[in-house]
Amino acid sequence: MSLQLLDYILAKKHHAFREDLNINLAEEYSKNQLSPVERMADRFERLCRAQKPHILPNEKICFIRTTKQIPDCFTEDEWKEIKSKHFIHELGYVSNVSPNYAKAISTGLLEMRESADEYGKRAIDNIIDLADRYKTEAIRVGRDDIASTLERVPRYGATNFREALQFFRILHFSLWLEGNYHNTVGRFDKYMYPYFKADMDKGVYTIETALELIEDFFISFNKDSDLYVGVQQGDNGQSMVLGGIDENGNDCFSELSKLCLIASRNLKLIDPKINLRVSKKTLMEQYILGTELTKAGLGFPQYSNDDVVIDGLIKKGYAPEDAANYVVAACWEFIIPNCGFDVANIGALSYPKMIDKVLHTSFVKCNTFDEVMEAVRGEINAESDAITSNIKDLWFVPSPFLSLLFDEIKYRNFGIHGTGIATASDSLAAIKKYVFDEKYITAEELVNAVDDNFEHMPELLHKLRNEAPKMGNNDDYVDSLSVELLDMFADALEGKKNCCGGIFRAGTGSAMYYLWHANEIGASPDGRRKGEPFGTNFSVSLFANIAGPVSVVKSFTKQHFARAINGGPLTLEFHNSVFRGDDSLEKVASIVKYFIDNGGHQLQLNAVNLETMKDAQIHPENHQRLVVRIWGWSAYFVELDKDFQDHVIARQEYTV
């Protein structure tokens, strides 16, 4: 890699080229009564023209943002009017999709222009104009190699690996500039492999020089990422998928896949975020390569199990060839590239809130635990009905350029997260054990203790937190309840059609809801006190006494994932001391393989150190590159809000 370029980006020296864009486009557009598509086309033109080309030291893949802002296309009053007529998801701009990069890179923008409408043509013309200005700048500073690449792309299809990488960078840059966000990378090693292999066969690159080019390309993901939309810095959706089978069942893991893993390990940057598709047939070598990234403290790769995911997607109505080509959205949600327009994070259901509702309505009248479970089922059904019925007339701001990168849209399904599975399962297990089986406490007493935040019942609090059954210990007494809860959620969404003609998919993810949903209720029967968050995604409770990672894997692979295939990983936090032994990589990799072989659907790992994170809160200047996994993305710890930092600190740390 070019250490000069890496240091330049890490020092944020390129930020000096950025300028404020002090224009109020929304007011202008409103005054002139421009249509939404006209607004998007005009804004993209202006933003392209406002970019000032710069070639950074030793970079091979160019293009950086030089405008700090992307002004909104609509005024606040216009948004209010739009929202009065439509359901608006998040910001209203298209996000979390996987475009057809391969087609654009192979054909070139001029060929795509022939079938584009007037707005698509305008977008292409401005992208080409910006590329030409970069070519002129490259010539001016004596970078004939960059100028030569831009002589061909993006006008025409790429003829070699470097051209293909530069073409992707232009496409990806343009999508962000258009105002789309969480623009995923898709199956990078699949669509880039022909260019890589052709150049390797010709002797254009050695393994070492090919790796250097890939590292340069990976650095490009980190040039503008602080300008991208997200809940926190790092939440930008630059997710890259490697490996997995193709539509014919062939393994796509290649020498390019391996180099991507090595490049990520060498750079230790939070982007691109690596997702590795694996199966029972995956060789241990691939798990070890992935574990090297975990050891480096990156919080990825995230693993997805082809054996489970593909089958689950097919059962949800996806064509086998499309299911086999699945990728992940910004975090973990399973989407289909090129032809899928699923909104995989359109809502979320809180399991603990459903139990809390039962506690404060029918619980004291229940004579058996089965009646409690039926009451929970009723609340899940009612909440699912409320969530799905609220999503009507979904509308997105049109995206002229993004639209060119899609084939015929075949899927418009919606995904609903399910949060707090461990808190809910542990709560139900405590109710079953202490109210019905052992009759240690009455229903009324438990409700009063919960409402009192256990202030006057410390012995009960201790029992619930430290002695009650907890998910993560391979205890069917509680694990079976998690299976039942997930099935209830899937049942509640089964057969429902969304406003776009698609289906609803239940999921095991939580996104940021593990903080938000926890604040919607007080204490819970598992001993969780008011204000304490849930575990992130499909994970154990923060305070549970857990035997170890193997028992966690066993607890979290019993569920029927094919019925809840929206995605959402089990997250395991390993103390970084586990990597001090000579056989540490093999041990951790074996746990990952065990998870996959045992039928788990998705897994992510963190290598953390409690004392290091606490010190980073006090002395952030000493830990600028400390990386942690949050929910479906990795971030620099010191750039996170304290709530997110504290949650990572509170998670379970395992050893092997």
C-alpha positions as CSV (number, residue, x, y, z in Angstrom):
1,M,0.0,0.0,0.0
2,S,1.0,3.6,-0.3
3,L,1.7,4.7,3.3
4,Q,1.8,8.3,2.1
5,L,-1.7,8.1,0.8
6,L,-3.0,6.2,3.9
7,D,-1.4,8.7,6.2
8,Y,-2.8,11.6,4.1
9,I,-6.4,10.3,4.5
10,L,-6.0,9.4,8.1
11,A,-4.7,12.9,8.8
12,K,-7.8,14.2,6.9
13,K,-5.5,16.5,4.8
14,H,-7.9,16.2,1.9
15,H,-10.6,18.0,4.0
16,A,-8.8,21.2,3.1
17,F,-10.3,20.9,-0.4
18,R,-13.8,21.0,0.9
19,E,-16.0,24.0,0.6
20,D,-19.4,25.0,2.0
21,L,-22.2,25.0,-0.6
22,N,-24.3,27.9,0.6
23,I,-27.3,27.6,-1.6
24,N,-31.0,27.0,-0.7
25,L,-32.1,24.8,-3.5
26,A,-35.3,23.8,-1.8
27,E,-36.6,27.3,-1.7
28,E,-35.6,27.9,-5.3
29,Y,-37.2,24.7,-6.5
30,S,-40.4,25.4,-4.5
31,K,-40.7,28.9,-6.0
32,N,-40.3,27.6,-9.5
33,Q,-42.6,24.6,-8.8
34,L,-40.2,22.0,-10.2
35,S,-41.2,18.4,-10.2
36,P,-39.3,16.0,-7.9
37,V,-37.4,14.4,-10.7
38,E,-36.5,17.7,-12.2
39,R,-35.2,18.8,-8.8
40,M,-33.0,15.7,-8.4
41,A,-31.6,16.1,-11.9
42,D,-30.9,19.8,-11.4
43,R,-29.3,19.3,-8.0
44,F,-27.1,16.5,-9.4
45,E,-25.9,18.7,-12.2
46,R,-25.0,21.5,-9.9
47,L,-23.2,19.3,-7.5
48,C,-21.2,17.7,-10.3
49,R,-20.2,21.1,-11.6
50,A,-19.3,22.3,-8.1
51,Q,-16.7,19.5,-7.6
52,K,-13.1,20.6,-8.0
53,P,-10.8,17.7,-9.1
54,H,-7.8,16.9,-7.0
55,I,-5.3,14.1,-7.4
56,L,-4.1,12.9,-4.0
57,P,-0.5,11.8,-3.3
58,N,0.3,8.4,-4.9
59,E,-3.4,7.5,-5.3
60,K,-4.4,5.3,-8.2
61,I,-8.1,5.4,-7.8
62,C,-9.3,9.0,-7.7
63,F,-12.5,11.1,-7.0
64,I,-13.2,12.9,-3.8
65,R,-16.1,15.2,-2.6
66,T,-15.2,18.8,-2.4
67,T,-18.6,20.1,-1.4
68,K,-19.5,19.6,2.3
69,Q,-23.3,19.6,1.9
70,I,-26.0,18.1,-0.3
71,P,-28.9,20.5,0.0
72,D,-32.3,19.1,0.4
73,C,-34.6,19.2,-2.6
74,F,-37.7,20.1,-0.6
75,T,-38.6,22.7,2.0
76,E,-39.9,21.7,5.4
77,D,-43.4,22.7,4.4
78,E,-43.2,20.6,1.3
79,W,-42.0,17.6,3.3
80,K,-45.0,18.0,5.7
81,E,-47.3,18.0,2.7
82,I,-45.6,14.9,1.2
83,K,-45.8,13.1,4.5
84,S,-49.5,13.9,4.9
85,K,-50.1,11.9,1.7
86,H,-47.4,9.2,1.8
87,F,-45.4,6.9,4.1
88,I,-41.9,8.2,4.1
89,H,-39.1,5.8,5.1
90,E,-36.2,7.5,6.9
91,L,-35.1,10.5,4.9
92,G,-37.3,9.8,1.9
93,Y,-34.3,9.2,-0.5
94,V,-33.5,5.7,-1.8
95,S,-31.1,3.7,0.4
96,N,-30.1,0.1,1.2
97,V,-30.2,-1.3,-2.3
98,S,-27.5,-3.0,-4.5
99,P,-27.3,-1.7,-8.0
100,N,-26.1,-3.5,-11.1
101,Y,-22.5,-2.2,-11.1
102,A,-21.4,-5.1,-13.3
103,K,-23.5,-4.0,-16.2
104,A,-22.5,-0.4,-16.1
105,I,-18.8,-1.3,-15.8
106,S,-18.9,-3.7,-18.7
107,T,-20.9,-1.5,-21.1
108,G,-19.9,2.1,-20.2
109,L,-22.2,5.1,-19.7
110,L,-22.5,6.1,-23.3
111,E,-24.2,2.8,-24.2
112,M,-26.5,3.2,-21.2
113,R,-27.3,6.7,-22.3
114,E,-28.9,5.4,-25.5
115,S,-31.8,3.9,-23.6
116,A,-32.0,6.5,-20.8
117,D,-34.7,9.2,-20.4
118,E,-33.8,12.9,-20.5
119,Y,-33.0,12.9,-16.8
120,G,-30.8,9.9,-17.0
121,K,-29.0,11.4,-20.0
122,R,-28.3,14.6,-18.0
123,A,-26.9,12.6,-15.2
124,I,-24.6,10.7,-17.5
125,D,-23.4,13.8,-19.3
126,N,-22.4,15.4,-16.0
127,I,-20.6,12.4,-14.7
128,I,-18.6,12.2,-17.9
129,D,-17.9,15.9,-17.7
130,L,-16.5,15.5,-14.2
131,A,-14.4,12.6,-15.2
132,D,-13.0,14.6,-18.1
133,R,-12.1,17.4,-15.6
134,Y,-10.3,14.8,-13.5
135,K,-8.4,13.6,-16.6
136,T,-7.4,17.2,-17.3
137,E,-6.2,17.6,-13.7
138,A,-4.3,14.3,-13.9
139,I,-2.5,15.5,-17.0
140,R,-1.7,18.8,-15.3
141,V,0.0,17.2,-12.3
142,G,1.8,14.6,-14.5
143,R,-0.3,11.5,-13.6
144,D,-0.6,10.1,-17.1
145,D,-1.6,6.7,-15.6
146,I,-4.8,8.2,-14.2
147,A,-5.4,10.2,-17.3
148,S,-5.1,7.0,-19.4
149,T,-7.7,5.2,-17.2
150,L,-10.1,8.1,-17.5
151,E,-9.6,8.3,-21.2
152,R,-11.8,5.2,-21.4
153,V,-14.0,5.0,-18.3
154,P,-16.7,5.9,-17.6
155,R,-17.5,6.6,-21.2
156,Y,-16.8,3.0,-22.3
157,G,-16.7,-0.4,-20.6
158,A,-13.7,-1.3,-18.6
159,T,-11.0,-3.4,-20.3
160,N,-8.8,-4.2,-17.3
161,F,-8.9,-4.4,-13.5
162,R,-7.8,-0.9,-12.8
163,E,-10.3,0.6,-15.1
164,A,-13.0,-1.5,-13.5
165,L,-12.1,-0.3,-10.0
166,Q,-12.0,3.3,-11.2
167,F,-15.3,2.9,-12.9
168,F,-16.8,1.5,-9.7
169,R,-15.4,4.5,-7.7
170,I,-17.1,6.9,-10.1
171,L,-20.4,5.1,-9.9
172,H,-20.3,4.8,-6.1
173,F,-19.3,8.5,-5.8
174,S,-22.1,9.5,-8.1
175,L,-24.8,7.6,-6.2
176,W,-23.8,9.5,-3.0
177,L,-23.7,12.8,-4.9
178,E,-27.2,12.1,-6.2
179,G,-28.4,11.9,-2.6
180,N,-28.9,8.2,-2.3
181,Y,-27.4,6.7,0.8
182,H,-26.2,3.5,2.4
183,N,-25.1,2.5,-1.1
184,T,-23.9,-1.0,-0.8
185,V,-21.0,-2.6,-2.7
186,G,-22.6,-6.0,-3.5
187,R,-20.8,-9.2,-4.6
188,F,-17.5,-7.4,-5.4
189,D,-15.4,-10.4,-5.9
190,K,-18.0,-11.9,-8.3
191,Y,-18.4,-9.0,-10.7
192,M,-14.8,-7.9,-10.5
193,Y,-13.2,-11.3,-10.9
194,P,-13.2,-11.5,-14.7
195,Y,-11.1,-8.2,-14.9
196,F,-8.8,-9.4,-12.1
197,K,-8.2,-12.8,-13.6
198,A,-7.6,-11.5,-17.1
199,D,-4.9,-9.2,-15.9
200,M,-3.3,-11.8,-13.7
201,D,-3.3,-14.3,-16.6
202,K,-1.6,-11.7,-18.7
203,G,1.0,-11.0,-16.1
204,V,0.0,-7.4,-15.7
205,Y,0.1,-7.8,-11.9
206,T,1.9,-10.0,-9.4
207,I,0.0,-10.9,-6.2
208,E,1.9,-8.2,-4.4
209,T,1.1,-5.4,-7.0
210,A,-2.5,-6.5,-7.3
211,L,-2.8,-6.3,-3.5
212,E,-1.4,-2.8,-3.6
213,L,-4.0,-1.7,-6.1
214,I,-6.8,-3.3,-4.0
215,E,-5.5,-1.5,-0.9
216,D,-5.6,1.8,-2.8
217,F,-9.1,1.1,-3.9
218,F,-10.2,0.3,-0.3
219,I,-8.7,3.6,0.9
220,S,-11.1,5.4,-1.5
221,F,-14.0,4.2,0.6
222,N,-12.7,6.3,3.5
223,K,-12.1,9.6,1.7
224,D,-15.6,10.9,2.0
225,S,-17.3,8.6,4.4
226,D,-17.6,11.3,7.1
227,L,-19.9,13.2,4.8
228,Y,-22.2,10.2,4.3
229,V,-25.6,9.9,6.1
230,G,-25.8,7.7,9.1
231,V,-26.9,7.5,12.8
232,Q,-23.2,7.7,13.7
233,Q,-19.9,8.0,11.9
234,G,-19.3,4.6,10.4
235,D,-22.9,3.8,9.8
236,N,-22.6,4.5,6.0
237,G,-23.6,1.2,4.4
238,Q,-20.4,0.5,2.5
239,S,-20.9,-3.2,2.8
240,M,-18.9,-5.6,0.5
241,V,-19.9,-9.2,0.1
242,L,-17.3,-11.9,-0.6
243,G,-17.5,-15.6,-1.4
244,G,-20.6,-17.7,-1.5
245,I,-22.1,-19.8,-4.3
246,D,-23.4,-18.5,-7.6
247,E,-26.7,-19.4,-9.3
248,N,-25.1,-22.7,-10.6
249,G,-23.8,-23.7,-7.2
250,N,-20.2,-22.8,-7.9
251,D,-18.0,-21.4,-5.2
252,C,-17.2,-17.7,-5.9
253,F,-14.4,-17.4,-3.3
254,S,-11.3,-16.7,-5.3
255,E,-7.8,-15.3,-5.1
256,L,-9.5,-11.9,-5.4
257,S,-11.6,-12.6,-2.4
258,K,-8.5,-13.6,-0.4
259,L,-6.7,-10.4,-1.4
260,C,-9.6,-8.3,-0.3
261,L,-9.5,-9.9,3.1
262,I,-5.7,-9.3,3.3
263,A,-6.1,-5.7,2.2
264,S,-8.7,-5.0,4.8
265,R,-6.5,-6.6,7.5
266,N,-3.5,-4.6,6.4
267,L,-5.3,-1.2,6.3
268,K,-7.3,-1.6,9.5
269,L,-9.9,0.9,8.1
270,I,-13.6,0.7,8.9
271,D,-14.6,0.7,5.2
272,P,-15.4,-1.2,3.2
273,K,-17.2,-3.4,5.7
274,I,-16.6,-7.1,4.8
275,N,-19.3,-9.7,4.7
276,L,-18.3,-13.3,4.1
277,R,-20.7,-15.8,2.7
278,V,-20.0,-19.3,3.9
279,S,-21.5,-22.8,4.2
280,K,-20.9,-26.2,5.5
281,K,-18.6,-26.7,2.5
282,T,-16.4,-23.7,3.3
283,L,-12.8,-24.5,4.0
284,M,-11.1,-23.7,7.3
285,E,-8.6,-21.5,5.4
286,Q,-11.4,-19.0,4.7
287,Y,-12.5,-18.9,8.3
288,I,-8.9,-18.3,9.4
289,L,-8.6,-15.5,6.9
290,G,-11.7,-13.9,8.3
291,T,-10.6,-14.4,11.8
292,E,-7.4,-12.5,11.1
293,L,-9.6,-9.5,10.5
294,T,-11.3,-10.1,13.8
295,K,-8.0,-10.3,15.5
296,A,-7.1,-7.0,13.9
297,G,-10.0,-5.5,15.8
298,L,-12.2,-4.5,12.8
299,G,-15.5,-6.1,14.0
300,F,-15.8,-7.8,10.6
301,P,-16.2,-9.9,8.5
302,Q,-19.8,-10.6,9.2
303,Y,-20.6,-14.2,8.3
304,S,-23.8,-15.3,6.4
305,N,-24.7,-18.9,6.0
306,D,-25.6,-19.8,2.4
307,D,-27.2,-23.1,3.5
308,V,-29.8,-21.3,5.6
309,V,-30.2,-17.9,3.9
310,I,-30.7,-19.2,0.3
311,D,-33.3,-21.8,1.4
312,G,-35.1,-19.2,3.6
313,L,-35.2,-16.7,0.7
314,I,-36.6,-19.3,-1.7
315,K,-39.3,-20.2,0.8
316,K,-40.2,-16.5,0.9
317,G,-40.8,-16.5,-2.8
318,Y,-37.4,-15.4,-4.3
319,A,-36.4,-17.2,-7.5
320,P,-33.6,-19.7,-6.7
321,E,-31.1,-17.9,-9.0
322,D,-31.8,-14.6,-7.3
323,A,-31.7,-16.1,-3.8
324,A,-28.3,-17.6,-4.6
325,N,-27.1,-14.1,-5.6
326,Y,-28.1,-12.5,-2.3
327,V,-26.1,-9.7,-0.7
328,V,-26.5,-7.7,2.5
329,A,-27.8,-4.2,2.8
330,A,-26.1,-1.5,4.9
331,C,-25.9,-3.7,8.0
332,W,-27.1,-7.4,7.6
333,E,-30.5,-7.4,5.9
334,F,-30.6,-9.8,3.0
335,I,-31.4,-8.2,-0.3
336,I,-31.1,-9.1,-4.0
337,P,-28.8,-7.1,-6.3
338,N,-29.9,-5.7,-9.7
339,C,-33.6,-6.6,-9.4
340,G,-34.5,-6.1,-5.7
341,F,-36.0,-3.0,-4.3
342,D,-36.8,-4.4,-0.9
343,V,-37.1,-2.0,2.1
344,A,-35.4,-4.3,4.6
345,N,-35.6,-2.0,7.7
346,I,-39.0,-0.4,7.5
347,G,-40.0,-1.1,11.0
348,A,-39.3,-2.9,14.3
349,L,-41.2,-4.9,16.9
350,S,-40.0,-5.0,20.5
351,Y,-40.5,-8.4,22.2
352,P,-40.0,-7.0,25.7
353,K,-42.6,-4.3,25.1
354,M,-45.1,-7.1,24.2
355,I,-44.4,-8.8,27.5
356,D,-44.6,-5.5,29.3
357,K,-48.1,-5.0,27.8
358,V,-49.2,-8.4,29.0
359,L,-47.8,-7.7,32.5
360,H,-49.9,-4.6,32.8
361,T,-53.1,-6.0,31.3
362,S,-54.0,-9.7,31.5
363,F,-51.0,-11.2,33.4
364,V,-52.5,-11.4,36.9
365,K,-55.6,-13.1,35.5
366,C,-53.6,-15.9,33.8
367,N,-54.0,-19.2,35.5
368,T,-51.3,-21.0,33.5
369,F,-48.1,-20.1,31.7
370,D,-49.7,-21.2,28.4
371,E,-52.2,-18.4,28.9
372,V,-49.4,-16.0,29.4
373,M,-47.9,-17.1,26.1
374,E,-51.2,-16.8,24.3
375,A,-51.5,-13.3,25.6
376,V,-48.0,-12.5,24.3
377,R,-49.0,-14.0,21.0
378,G,-52.0,-11.7,20.9
379,E,-49.8,-8.6,21.6
380,I,-47.3,-9.6,18.9
381,N,-50.2,-10.0,16.4
382,A,-51.7,-6.7,17.4
383,E,-48.3,-4.9,17.2
384,S,-47.5,-6.5,13.8
385,D,-50.9,-5.4,12.5
386,A,-50.3,-1.8,13.7
387,I,-46.8,-1.7,12.1
388,T,-47.9,-3.1,8.8
389,S,-51.2,-1.2,8.5
390,N,-49.4,2.1,9.1
391,I,-47.2,1.6,6.0
392,K,-49.3,2.9,3.1
393,D,-48.5,4.7,-0.1
394,L,-44.7,4.4,0.3
395,W,-42.9,7.1,-1.6
396,F,-39.3,7.8,-2.4
397,V,-37.7,10.8,-4.1
398,P,-37.0,9.7,-7.7
399,S,-33.3,9.0,-8.5
400,P,-32.6,9.4,-12.2
401,F,-29.1,8.0,-12.1
402,L,-29.7,5.2,-9.7
403,S,-32.6,4.0,-11.8
404,L,-30.2,3.4,-14.7
405,L,-28.3,0.8,-12.5
406,F,-31.3,-1.5,-12.1
407,D,-32.8,-4.2,-14.2
408,E,-36.5,-5.0,-14.0
409,I,-37.6,-4.7,-10.4
410,K,-38.8,-8.1,-9.2
411,Y,-39.0,-7.7,-5.4
412,R,-40.5,-5.0,-3.2
413,N,-40.7,-6.7,0.1
414,F,-40.5,-5.1,3.5
415,G,-38.4,-6.2,6.5
416,I,-39.4,-5.8,10.2
417,H,-36.7,-6.1,12.9
418,G,-37.4,-7.9,16.1
419,T,-35.6,-6.5,19.1
420,G,-34.7,-7.7,22.6
421,I,-35.1,-11.5,22.0
422,A,-32.9,-12.4,25.0
423,T,-34.6,-9.9,27.4
424,A,-38.0,-11.2,26.3
425,S,-37.1,-14.9,26.5
426,D,-35.3,-14.5,29.8
427,S,-38.3,-12.6,31.2
428,L,-40.7,-15.3,30.1
429,A,-38.5,-18.0,31.6
430,A,-38.4,-16.1,34.9
431,I,-42.2,-15.8,34.9
432,K,-42.6,-19.5,34.1
433,K,-40.1,-20.6,36.8
434,Y,-40.9,-18.3,39.7
435,V,-44.6,-17.6,39.2
436,F,-46.0,-20.8,37.8
437,D,-43.5,-23.7,38.4
438,E,-42.0,-22.9,41.8
439,K,-44.6,-20.3,42.9
440,Y,-41.8,-18.3,44.5
441,I,-43.6,-15.1,43.9
442,T,-47.2,-14.1,42.8
443,A,-48.0,-12.4,39.6
444,E,-49.1,-9.3,41.5
445,E,-45.8,-9.2,43.4
446,L,-43.7,-9.5,40.3
447,V,-45.6,-6.7,38.5
448,N,-45.2,-4.5,41.6
449,A,-41.5,-5.3,41.7
450,V,-41.0,-4.5,38.0
451,D,-42.9,-1.2,38.4
452,D,-40.8,-0.3,41.4
453,N,-37.7,-1.0,39.4
454,F,-36.9,-3.7,42.1
455,E,-36.0,-0.9,44.5
456,H,-37.6,-2.6,47.5
457,M,-36.9,-6.2,46.5
458,P,-33.1,-6.6,46.2
459,E,-33.3,-10.4,46.9
460,L,-35.7,-10.9,44.0
461,L,-33.5,-8.7,41.8
462,H,-30.5,-10.8,42.6
463,K,-32.3,-14.0,41.8
464,L,-33.7,-12.7,38.5
465,R,-30.3,-11.3,37.3
466,N,-28.0,-14.1,38.6
467,E,-30.0,-17.3,39.1
468,A,-32.8,-17.3,36.6
469,P,-32.4,-19.1,33.3
470,K,-30.8,-17.0,30.6
471,M,-30.4,-17.4,26.8
472,G,-26.8,-18.3,26.0
473,N,-26.3,-21.2,28.3
474,N,-27.8,-23.9,26.0
475,D,-30.8,-24.3,28.3
476,D,-33.9,-25.4,26.5
477,Y,-36.0,-24.1,29.4
478,V,-35.4,-20.6,28.1
479,D,-34.2,-21.3,24.5
480,S,-37.4,-23.0,23.6
481,L,-39.2,-19.7,24.5
482,S,-37.0,-17.8,22.0
483,V,-38.0,-20.3,19.3
484,E,-41.6,-19.8,20.1
485,L,-41.3,-16.0,20.2
486,L,-39.6,-15.9,16.8
487,D,-42.2,-18.2,15.4
488,M,-45.0,-16.0,16.8
489,F,-43.4,-13.0,15.0
490,A,-43.2,-14.9,11.7
491,D,-46.8,-16.1,12.1
492,A,-48.0,-12.6,12.7
493,L,-46.5,-11.4,9.4
494,E,-47.3,-14.5,7.4
495,G,-49.6,-13.8,4.4
496,K,-49.6,-10.0,4.8
497,K,-49.1,-8.0,1.6
498,N,-47.5,-4.6,1.7
499,C,-48.5,-1.5,-0.2
500,C,-46.1,-2.3,-3.1
501,G,-47.5,-5.8,-3.6
502,G,-44.7,-7.6,-1.8
503,I,-44.5,-9.4,1.5
504,F,-43.3,-8.6,5.0
505,R,-40.2,-10.5,6.4
506,A,-39.6,-11.0,10.0
507,G,-36.0,-10.5,11.1
508,T,-33.6,-11.0,14.0
509,G,-31.8,-7.7,13.8
510,S,-32.3,-4.7,16.1
511,A,-30.4,-1.7,14.5
512,M,-30.4,1.2,16.9
513,Y,-33.7,0.0,18.4
514,Y,-31.8,-1.9,21.1
515,L,-31.4,1.6,22.8
516,W,-34.6,3.2,21.7
517,H,-37.0,0.3,22.5
518,A,-35.4,-0.3,25.9
519,N,-36.3,3.3,26.8
520,E,-39.9,2.7,26.0
521,I,-40.5,0.4,29.0
522,G,-39.3,0.3,32.6
523,A,-37.7,-2.7,34.2
524,S,-38.4,-6.2,33.0
525,P,-39.0,-9.6,34.7
526,D,-35.5,-10.9,33.8
527,G,-34.0,-8.4,36.3
528,R,-33.2,-5.8,33.7
529,R,-33.6,-2.4,35.4
530,K,-35.1,0.7,33.9
531,G,-32.7,2.5,31.6
532,E,-30.6,-0.6,30.8
533,P,-30.5,-1.4,27.1
534,F,-31.2,-4.7,25.4
535,G,-28.5,-6.8,23.8
536,T,-27.8,-5.8,20.2
537,N,-29.4,-7.8,17.5
538,F,-29.7,-11.5,18.2
539,S,-27.6,-11.6,21.3
540,V,-27.5,-12.4,25.0
541,S,-28.6,-10.0,27.7
542,L,-25.9,-7.7,28.8
543,F,-25.8,-8.9,32.4
544,A,-26.4,-12.6,31.9
545,N,-24.0,-15.1,33.5
546,I,-22.9,-17.1,30.4
547,A,-20.8,-20.2,30.4
548,G,-19.0,-19.4,27.2
549,P,-19.2,-18.8,23.4
550,V,-20.0,-22.4,22.5
551,S,-23.1,-22.5,24.7
552,V,-24.1,-19.1,23.2
553,V,-23.8,-20.6,19.7
554,K,-26.0,-23.6,20.8
555,S,-28.7,-21.3,22.2
556,F,-28.8,-19.1,19.2
557,T,-28.9,-21.7,16.5
558,K,-32.1,-23.5,17.6
559,Q,-34.5,-21.1,16.0
560,H,-36.3,-21.5,12.7
561,F,-34.4,-18.9,10.7
562,A,-36.0,-19.7,7.3
563,R,-39.2,-18.2,8.7
564,A,-37.5,-15.0,9.9
565,I,-35.0,-14.4,7.1
566,N,-34.7,-10.7,7.0
567,G,-31.3,-11.0,8.8
568,G,-29.8,-10.0,12.1
569,P,-26.6,-11.6,13.5
570,L,-25.6,-13.2,16.7
571,T,-22.8,-10.9,18.0
572,L,-20.0,-12.3,20.1
573,E,-17.5,-10.2,21.9
574,F,-14.1,-11.8,22.5
575,H,-11.5,-10.3,24.8
576,N,-8.5,-9.5,22.6
577,S,-6.3,-11.7,24.9
578,V,-7.8,-14.7,23.2
579,F,-5.5,-14.0,20.2
580,R,-2.3,-14.2,22.2
581,G,-1.9,-18.0,21.8
582,D,-0.3,-19.7,18.8
583,D,-3.5,-21.6,18.0
584,S,-5.8,-18.7,18.7
585,L,-6.9,-18.1,15.1
586,E,-7.8,-21.8,14.7
587,K,-9.8,-21.7,18.0
588,V,-11.9,-18.7,17.1
589,A,-12.3,-19.8,13.5
590,S,-13.5,-23.2,14.8
591,I,-16.3,-21.4,16.8
592,V,-17.4,-19.6,13.6
593,K,-17.4,-22.9,11.7
594,Y,-19.3,-24.6,14.5
595,F,-21.9,-21.8,14.3
596,I,-22.4,-22.3,10.6
597,D,-22.3,-26.1,10.7
598,N,-24.9,-26.0,13.5
599,G,-27.4,-24.1,11.4
600,G,-26.8,-20.5,12.5
601,H,-27.7,-17.9,9.9
602,Q,-25.6,-14.8,10.6
603,L,-22.6,-14.1,12.9
604,Q,-20.3,-11.2,13.7
605,L,-17.5,-11.0,16.2
606,N,-15.7,-8.2,18.1
607,A,-12.2,-8.4,19.6
608,V,-12.4,-5.9,22.5
609,N,-10.6,-4.9,25.6
610,L,-12.6,-3.3,28.4
611,E,-9.8,-1.3,29.9
612,T,-8.7,0.0,26.5
613,M,-12.2,1.3,25.8
614,K,-12.5,2.9,29.2
615,D,-9.2,4.6,28.7
616,A,-10.4,5.7,25.2
617,Q,-13.3,7.5,26.8
618,I,-10.9,9.5,29.0
619,H,-8.1,9.9,26.5
620,P,-9.6,9.7,23.0
621,E,-6.5,11.3,21.5
622,N,-4.6,8.1,22.3
623,H,-7.1,5.7,20.6
624,Q,-8.0,7.4,17.3
625,R,-8.0,4.1,15.4
626,L,-9.7,1.8,18.0
627,V,-12.4,0.0,16.0
628,V,-15.6,-1.6,17.5
629,R,-18.6,-3.3,16.0
630,I,-21.9,-1.5,16.8
631,W,-24.9,-3.3,15.4
632,G,-24.3,-4.0,11.7
633,W,-21.3,-1.7,11.1
634,S,-17.9,-0.9,12.5
635,A,-16.8,2.5,13.8
636,Y,-13.9,4.3,15.4
637,F,-14.8,4.1,19.1
638,V,-13.8,7.7,20.0
639,E,-16.2,9.1,17.3
640,L,-19.3,7.4,18.9
641,D,-21.8,9.0,21.2
642,K,-21.3,7.9,24.8
643,D,-24.5,5.8,24.8
644,F,-23.1,3.6,22.0
645,Q,-19.6,3.5,23.7
646,D,-21.2,2.4,27.0
647,H,-23.2,-0.4,25.3
648,V,-20.1,-1.9,23.7
649,I,-18.3,-1.7,27.1
650,A,-21.3,-3.5,28.8
651,R,-21.4,-6.4,26.4
652,Q,-20.2,-9.9,27.3
653,E,-16.5,-10.7,26.8
654,Y,-15.7,-14.3,26.0
655,T,-12.5,-16.3,26.0
656,V,-11.6,-19.6,24.4
